[in-house]
Amino acid sequence: MKIVIGCDHAGYEIKQSVKLALRASLMKKDEDATHLQDIGCDSLDSVHYPEYGKTVADWVASKDADYGILICGTGIGMSMVANKVKGIRAALCHDVYTAMMARQHNNANILCMGARVVTPYQAINIANTFFETDFLGGRHEVRVKMIDS
């Protein structure tokens, strides 16, 4: 599984926490931790979130990554940007339940979170839930195909 992660300045610190936790989790599962690609931003200096949101979405849409994570202040802007890219189903999640449902029912391929909404601990649990949850398929597959069309 290859994951690409990006953020704006507001999401930088939580991105760093999530990235470390996911790398540790991948190593525990004997997966290559280098399969987690960080495309920035790399500091607290102000940046434009649409640039990072589009880059992550393009990686996922082109199959250069299986999944993406986007973090900004609320997660709203990143989810709006990512969902403009064909083939992307970005889900804004604020807890483990919404992360689980985003995967089970919507086959979400990008997780969006708000750094001013969730704590680093919550963000790590949300991300772990997102990546440990499988798509249920079945009746949900029809709906996902409707979204994609």
C-alpha positions as CSV (number, residue, x, y, z in Angstrom):
1,M,0.0,0.0,0.0
2,K,1.4,3.4,-1.0
3,I,0.2,6.5,0.8
4,V,0.9,10.1,-0.1
5,I,0.4,12.8,2.6
6,G,0.2,16.5,2.3
7,C,-0.8,19.5,4.3
8,D,-0.8,23.3,4.5
9,H,0.9,25.3,7.3
10,A,-2.0,24.7,9.7
11,G,-1.7,21.0,9.3
12,Y,2.0,20.7,9.4
13,E,2.4,19.6,13.1
14,I,-0.4,17.0,12.9
15,K,1.0,15.7,9.6
16,Q,4.3,15.1,11.3
17,S,2.6,13.1,14.1
18,V,0.5,11.1,11.7
19,K,3.5,10.4,9.5
20,L,5.6,9.0,12.3
21,A,2.7,6.8,13.6
22,L,2.0,5.4,10.2
23,R,5.6,4.7,9.5
24,A,5.8,2.7,12.7
25,S,2.6,0.9,11.9
26,L,3.8,0.0,8.4
27,M,7.0,-1.4,9.9
28,K,5.1,-3.5,12.4
29,K,3.2,-5.1,9.5
30,D,6.5,-5.7,7.7
31,E,5.5,-3.2,5.0
32,D,8.0,-0.8,3.6
33,A,7.7,2.5,5.5
34,T,9.0,4.3,2.4
35,H,5.6,3.6,0.9
36,L,4.6,6.7,2.8
37,Q,5.4,9.7,0.6
38,D,5.3,13.2,2.1
39,I,4.8,16.0,-0.5
40,G,4.9,18.9,2.0
41,C,4.4,21.5,3.2
42,D,7.5,21.3,5.3
43,S,7.1,24.1,7.8
44,L,4.7,26.5,9.6
45,D,5.3,29.1,6.9
46,S,2.1,30.1,5.2
47,V,1.3,28.2,1.9
48,H,-1.7,27.8,-0.4
49,Y,-3.5,24.6,0.5
50,P,-5.0,24.0,-3.0
51,E,-1.5,23.3,-4.4
52,Y,-1.0,20.5,-1.9
53,G,-4.5,19.2,-2.1
54,K,-4.3,18.9,-5.9
55,T,-0.9,17.2,-5.8
56,V,-2.1,14.5,-3.4
57,A,-5.3,14.0,-5.4
58,D,-3.4,13.7,-8.7
59,W,-1.1,11.1,-7.2
60,V,-4.0,9.0,-6.1
61,A,-6.0,9.5,-9.3
62,S,-3.0,8.5,-11.5
63,K,-2.4,5.4,-9.3
64,D,1.0,6.7,-8.2
65,A,-0.4,6.2,-4.7
66,D,-3.2,4.0,-3.4
67,Y,-4.4,6.4,-0.8
68,G,-3.9,10.0,0.3
69,I,-4.0,12.0,3.5
70,L,-4.7,15.8,3.5
71,I,-4.6,18.1,6.5
72,C,-5.4,21.7,6.7
73,G,-7.0,23.9,9.5
74,T,-10.5,22.4,9.2
75,G,-10.0,19.8,6.5
76,I,-12.8,21.5,4.5
77,G,-10.6,23.2,1.9
78,M,-8.5,20.2,1.3
79,S,-11.6,18.0,0.8
80,M,-13.1,20.5,-1.6
81,V,-9.9,20.6,-3.7
82,A,-9.3,16.9,-3.8
83,N,-12.9,16.1,-4.8
84,K,-12.5,18.2,-7.9
85,V,-10.2,15.5,-9.3
86,K,-11.9,12.7,-11.3
87,G,-11.7,9.4,-9.5
88,I,-11.1,10.9,-6.0
89,R,-13.4,10.2,-3.1
90,A,-12.0,12.4,-0.4
91,A,-13.7,12.1,3.0
92,L,-13.5,14.7,5.8
93,C,-13.3,12.7,9.0
94,H,-13.4,14.0,12.6
95,D,-13.5,10.7,14.4
96,V,-12.9,7.0,14.0
97,Y,-16.5,6.3,13.2
98,T,-16.6,8.6,10.1
99,A,-13.2,7.2,9.0
100,M,-14.6,3.7,9.2
101,M,-17.8,4.6,7.3
102,A,-15.8,6.5,4.7
103,R,-13.9,3.3,3.8
104,Q,-16.7,0.8,4.4
105,H,-19.5,2.5,2.5
106,N,-17.8,5.0,0.2
107,N,-14.5,3.4,-0.6
108,A,-12.8,6.8,0.2
109,N,-9.3,7.0,-1.2
110,I,-8.2,10.2,0.5
111,L,-8.6,11.0,4.2
112,C,-9.0,14.7,5.0
113,M,-8.6,16.0,8.6
114,G,-8.7,19.4,10.3
115,A,-5.7,20.2,12.5
116,R,-7.8,22.8,14.4
117,V,-10.6,20.2,14.9
118,V,-8.7,17.0,16.0
119,T,-5.8,16.4,18.3
120,P,-2.7,14.6,17.2
121,Y,-3.8,11.5,19.1
122,Q,-7.2,11.6,17.4
123,A,-5.7,12.1,14.0
124,I,-3.4,9.1,14.5
125,N,-6.4,6.9,15.5
126,I,-8.5,8.3,12.6
127,A,-5.7,7.5,10.1
128,N,-5.1,4.0,11.5
129,T,-8.9,3.3,11.3
130,F,-9.1,4.6,7.8
131,F,-6.2,2.3,6.6
132,E,-7.4,-0.8,8.6
133,T,-10.9,-0.7,7.3
134,D,-11.9,-2.4,4.0
135,F,-14.6,-1.4,1.6
136,L,-17.7,-3.6,2.0
137,G,-18.7,-3.6,-1.6
138,G,-22.1,-5.0,-2.3
139,R,-24.9,-2.4,-2.4
140,H,-22.3,0.2,-1.7
141,E,-20.4,-0.6,-4.9
142,V,-23.4,0.6,-7.0
143,R,-23.4,4.0,-5.1
144,V,-19.6,4.4,-5.5
145,K,-20.0,3.8,-9.2
146,M,-22.7,6.5,-9.3
147,I,-20.3,8.9,-7.5
148,D,-17.5,8.2,-10.0
149,S,-19.8,8.7,-13.0
